[in-house]
Each structure stands twice: as C-alpha cells, then as structure tokens.
Amino acid sequence: MNKSLKKVVCGALASVMLLGTAPMARAATPFTDVPSDSWYVNFVDYAYNHKLMAGTSDTTFAPNQMMTRGMLATVIYSIAGKPAPSKQSPFTDIGNTWYTKAVNWCYGEGIVAGITNTTFAPNHHVTREQMAVIMRQYAKYMGRDVSGGVSLNGYADSDKIHTYAVDDMQWAVSVGLMTGMSANTIAPRHNTTRAQCAVVLQRFTEWLDEDTAEPQPTEPAPTEPKPTEPKPTEPTPTEPPAYYHDWHFVEEQGHNEVVTEAYDETVTETVYEWHIICNGCHMDFGNGPDADNDAIIHISDDFLDNCQGYHEEEIPVEHETTIQHEAVTQWVIDAPAHWKCSACGDAVNGNRNNEPSRNGCTP
C-alpha cells in the first residue's frame, strides 16, 4: 500500500472513531400523519413505543389535535397500569365511556380535580399550566419529591399563570418537562396539542429514570472529545398554535331609572245637581236625592207663604278631585347579556343558548 492510500484509510478510520457509529433508524410507528421530517416525530415515536400514548386510530396519531382533559386522564391511567379506581368521582358529565374509569381513578388518587364540584369537563382542552398541575400531582402520587422550582419572572407572560398553577409551572420548568415557547414567553394558557403532550411525557419518563437511577462510577474523560448532540428544546409547531376561547355567560346588567316622579293632580269637574230653590228669594235649600224632603222639613209655613213656595232646579256645581300618579320608571341597560372569555377577556353579545365560536382566542 502506498503512502497516499495509507493516509486516506487512516483519515477515514479516525473520522469513524471521532464521530462514532451511525445513528440507528427510529423505531417504526404505524402513523401515516406523522411526517418523518416533522419536529415532533421522535417524541411521538417514543411515546408510542413506550406505550405512553396510542393513536387516534390504527394509522393516525393526530399530532396537531388538541389534548383534552379526558385524553390526559386516560394517558396517566394507562401509565399507572390501569388500576381499579379507589372511589367513585362526583362528576355527572363523564358518563360510561372510554375515559370514565381513568377519570374516577385519577380523581380518587388526587391527580385531577373538577372545574366544579360535579363537573369534570372531559372534552375541554388542556392548557400548558393544567398539564403541569396534573403531571406534578402524578409525580407526587408516585412518591417523588416535587418541592423544587425555578423563578419564571424572566418570561414576559409569567403573570398570565393562574395562582393555583404557579408552583406547578415552576416545578415543570425546573425538571425540564417544559421550556419556553419562545425566548421570553412560557404561554401558560395555550392549549396543548397531542404532539406537545408526547414531548412532555417523554421528558417526564426520562426525569423519572434519572430520579431513580443509582449513581454509576464515572470513567475518566476520553483523551479525544466526543461530539455532543444539543439538548432538544421544545419546538414551536410549524403552524401557529390554536387558542380557544373559554366562554362563560354574563346576564344582562342594568337599573330602573325614574322617567317621571310621582305627583298629585287636582282635577275640577262640573256636574249638574237638582237643588230646591225658593220661588221668592231664590234661596238654595240643598241637593241630592233627599234634598226635597230635607228642605220641606226645615221650611216653616210662614216662610213658604212669604216666598210663595219652592221649585226644583238643576244647577252646575264644581267638584275637586285629587288623582295620585305613581312614579314612572324604565329599565336602562348598563351591559347587555354577553359571553365573556376568561382567557383573553373578549366579549360577544348574545343569549345563553347561542354560544360563540371558540376559535380565535389571543390570551
């Protein structure tokens, strides 16, 4: 072998020693909707092959579909080995379906809670902060130390984290389950896709392995540096993440406003009455149905003789009547009935039976 050929062979061998063997092909999955060049392909492969998640069908994983509360409860229940629920949950909206046992078990072990005392909302989408809460509760159920945490003040939207989820988000970031959606946003209220859930589950499993691994004797550092692969960061989906309104109905608000104050009105009415009138002096002796008799009784004979008798005459008489008018009010609308989003604050006028579309939220 000549010197030139020796140099080529030695250079090739050196390159192999420095770079190591070629990476193995990824474990196959049956999903036709997970492109081999997508950012989430390795995470989905891991979740599927480690039986952390299943497909939405035999050939689809639906990576961009939003994760629901029922789905996440089922994933946790499956990872735990599908044990028998310790007690029945009080939720009236979980029926008898594919997630019923999972929700009952997770509730019984303190891993999930309802959005009310009797409502679990299994079809509501899971936000990033809600996933952090549930994963930390599951780690606590497994007896792991979940007291750690890091400050998230470096993220511009850290103030968007609900109070109940602050410790959980700090823990999730500290153990590497979550990273920022960008350099300065943590996006706590963004909904979680199934692909993003696969990322969290892989990192959670790896954290469990690291947490339980026995310390191994360290070997001296090799004389020649080995190439290192960059630690994967949580990628941003190729499509903008979908945010969904969390609507709640607000009744119409208003007040009664006085249009006209209460007042009394005096009305003068002219009526005609029959009176007994003297024929001579024209004295009026009274009126009414008994006027005739009363007048005759009190008129002496001498008076009648001098006045030459009497007669009945219909004369006009004014009567005053007081009418009490009540105050007049009208309903003034301060705020019409509307739907309000608790995530972004948007409001849409409408009635209780016409909930707006949940698309287009911008928290």
Solvent accessible surface area in square Angstrom, and as a share of the most:
residue,aa,sasa,rsa
1,M,147,0.66
2,N,100,0.51
3,K,165,0.70
4,S,77,0.50
5,L,86,0.43
6,K,105,0.45
7,K,150,0.64
8,V,102,0.59
9,V,61,0.35
10,C,82,0.49
11,G,38,0.36
12,A,58,0.45
13,L,106,0.53
14,A,48,0.37
15,S,55,0.35
16,V,92,0.53
17,M,148,0.66
18,L,78,0.39
19,L,129,0.64
20,G,42,0.40
21,T,128,0.75
22,A,85,0.66
23,P,128,0.81
24,M,180,0.81
25,A,98,0.76
26,R,101,0.37
27,A,56,0.43
28,A,86,0.67
29,T,28,0.16
30,P,57,0.36
31,F,15,0.06
32,T,113,0.66
33,D,46,0.24
34,V,9,0.05
35,P,67,0.42
36,S,86,0.56
37,D,129,0.67
38,S,19,0.12
39,W,52,0.18
40,Y,16,0.06
41,V,10,0.06
42,N,96,0.49
43,F,18,0.08
44,V,0,0.00
45,D,7,0.04
46,Y,41,0.16
47,A,0,0.00
48,Y,72,0.27
49,N,62,0.32
50,H,97,0.43
51,K,169,0.72
52,L,16,0.08
53,M,10,0.05
54,A,71,0.55
55,G,26,0.25
56,T,66,0.38
57,S,58,0.37
58,D,126,0.65
59,T,68,0.39
60,T,45,0.26
61,F,0,0.00
62,A,22,0.17
63,P,7,0.05
64,N,80,0.41
65,Q,79,0.35
66,M,17,0.07
67,M,0,0.00
68,T,19,0.11
69,R,21,0.08
70,G,0,0.00
71,M,31,0.14
72,L,0,0.00
73,A,1,0.01
74,T,35,0.20
75,V,15,0.08
76,I,0,0.00
77,Y,19,0.07
78,S,38,0.25
79,I,52,0.26
80,A,33,0.25
81,G,57,0.54
82,K,126,0.53
83,P,46,0.29
84,A,87,0.67
85,P,45,0.29
86,S,78,0.50
87,K,110,0.47
88,Q,136,0.60
89,S,9,0.06
90,P,61,0.38
91,F,15,0.06
92,T,115,0.67
93,D,53,0.27
94,I,6,0.03
95,G,59,0.56
96,N,151,0.77
97,T,59,0.34
98,W,154,0.54
99,Y,22,0.08
100,T,15,0.08
101,K,134,0.57
102,A,2,0.01
103,V,0,0.00
104,N,8,0.04
105,W,4,0.02
106,C,0,0.00
107,Y,62,0.24
108,G,20,0.19
109,E,57,0.26
110,G,40,0.38
111,I,3,0.02
112,V,12,0.07
113,A,69,0.53
114,G,25,0.24
115,I,89,0.45
116,T,76,0.44
117,N,134,0.69
118,T,67,0.39
119,T,42,0.24
120,F,1,0.00
121,A,7,0.06
122,P,9,0.05
123,N,104,0.54
124,H,76,0.34
125,H,37,0.16
126,V,0,0.00
127,T,20,0.12
128,R,7,0.02
129,E,3,0.01
130,Q,46,0.20
131,M,0,0.00
132,A,1,0.00
133,V,33,0.19
134,I,13,0.07
135,M,0,0.00
136,R,39,0.14
137,Q,47,0.21
138,Y,5,0.02
139,A,0,0.00
140,K,101,0.43
141,Y,95,0.36
142,M,68,0.31
143,G,65,0.62
144,R,50,0.18
145,D,109,0.57
146,V,12,0.07
147,S,93,0.60
148,G,44,0.42
149,G,43,0.41
150,V,65,0.38
151,S,78,0.50
152,L,7,0.04
153,N,129,0.66
154,G,71,0.69
155,Y,42,0.16
156,A,78,0.60
157,D,27,0.14
158,S,26,0.17
159,D,117,0.61
160,K,88,0.37
161,I,15,0.08
162,H,70,0.31
163,T,125,0.73
164,Y,126,0.48
165,A,0,0.00
166,V,52,0.30
167,D,85,0.44
168,D,8,0.04
169,M,0,0.00
170,Q,49,0.22
171,W,2,0.01
172,A,0,0.00
173,V,29,0.17
174,S,44,0.28
175,V,40,0.23
176,G,21,0.21
177,L,1,0.00
178,M,3,0.01
179,T,44,0.26
180,G,14,0.13
181,M,20,0.09
182,S,58,0.37
183,A,107,0.83
184,N,82,0.42
185,T,43,0.25
186,I,0,0.00
187,A,3,0.02
188,P,3,0.02
189,R,50,0.18
190,H,31,0.14
191,N,13,0.07
192,T,2,0.01
193,T,9,0.05
194,R,14,0.05
195,A,0,0.00
196,Q,6,0.03
197,C,0,0.00
198,A,0,0.00
199,V,0,0.00
200,V,4,0.02
201,L,1,0.01
202,Q,30,0.13
203,R,27,0.10
204,F,3,0.01
205,T,28,0.16
206,E,70,0.31
207,W,30,0.11
208,L,22,0.11
209,D,83,0.43
210,E,130,0.58
211,D,72,0.37
212,T,76,0.44
213,A,68,0.53
214,E,134,0.60
215,P,134,0.84
216,Q,135,0.60
217,P,120,0.76
218,T,132,0.77
219,E,155,0.69
220,P,122,0.77
221,A,88,0.68
222,P,77,0.48
223,T,139,0.81
224,E,92,0.41
225,P,112,0.70
226,K,148,0.63
227,P,83,0.52
228,T,124,0.72
229,E,161,0.72
230,P,121,0.76
231,K,168,0.71
232,P,82,0.52
233,T,100,0.58
234,E,10,0.05
235,P,31,0.19
236,T,77,0.45
237,P,14,0.09
238,T,124,0.72
239,E,110,0.49
240,P,120,0.76
241,P,33,0.21
242,A,38,0.29
243,Y,49,0.18
244,Y,54,0.21
245,H,12,0.05
246,D,69,0.36
247,W,26,0.09
248,H,85,0.38
249,F,37,0.15
250,V,28,0.16
251,E,100,0.45
252,E,74,0.33
253,Q,97,0.43
254,G,25,0.24
255,H,75,0.34
256,N,102,0.53
257,E,82,0.37
258,V,74,0.43
259,V,88,0.51
260,T,58,0.34
261,E,123,0.55
262,A,65,0.50
263,Y,107,0.41
264,D,94,0.49
265,E,70,0.31
266,T,87,0.51
267,V,52,0.30
268,T,75,0.44
269,E,96,0.43
270,T,74,0.43
271,V,46,0.26
272,Y,140,0.53
273,E,35,0.16
274,W,141,0.50
275,H,18,0.08
276,I,1,0.01
277,I,13,0.07
278,C,1,0.01
279,N,61,0.31
280,G,40,0.38
281,C,68,0.41
282,H,123,0.55
283,M,99,0.44
284,D,66,0.34
285,F,53,0.22
286,G,25,0.24
287,N,67,0.34
288,G,33,0.32
289,P,138,0.87
290,D,87,0.45
291,A,7,0.05
292,D,49,0.25
293,N,92,0.47
294,D,72,0.38
295,A,4,0.03
296,I,72,0.37
297,I,130,0.66
298,H,153,0.68
299,I,14,0.07
300,S,65,0.42
301,D,108,0.56
302,D,103,0.53
303,F,59,0.25
304,L,44,0.22
305,D,107,0.55
306,N,119,0.61
307,C,12,0.07
308,Q,142,0.63
309,G,22,0.21
310,Y,70,0.26
311,H,69,0.31
312,E,99,0.44
313,E,71,0.32
314,E,84,0.38
315,I,40,0.20
316,P,81,0.51
317,V,41,0.23
318,E,123,0.55
319,H,83,0.37
320,E,134,0.60
321,T,70,0.41
322,T,84,0.49
323,I,74,0.38
324,Q,144,0.64
325,H,59,0.26
326,E,149,0.67
327,A,48,0.37
328,V,81,0.47
329,T,70,0.41
330,Q,101,0.45
331,W,129,0.45
332,V,43,0.24
333,I,92,0.47
334,D,92,0.48
335,A,28,0.22
336,P,61,0.39
337,A,26,0.20
338,H,24,0.11
339,W,22,0.08
340,K,76,0.32
341,C,1,0.01
342,S,62,0.40
343,A,24,0.19
344,C,36,0.21
345,G,38,0.37
346,D,65,0.33
347,A,62,0.48
348,V,62,0.36
349,N,106,0.55
350,G,26,0.25
351,N,86,0.44
352,R,134,0.49
353,N,146,0.75
354,N,97,0.50
355,E,92,0.41
356,P,29,0.18
357,S,77,0.50
358,R,80,0.29
359,N,100,0.51
360,G,56,0.54
361,C,3,0.02
362,T,101,0.59
363,P,52,0.33
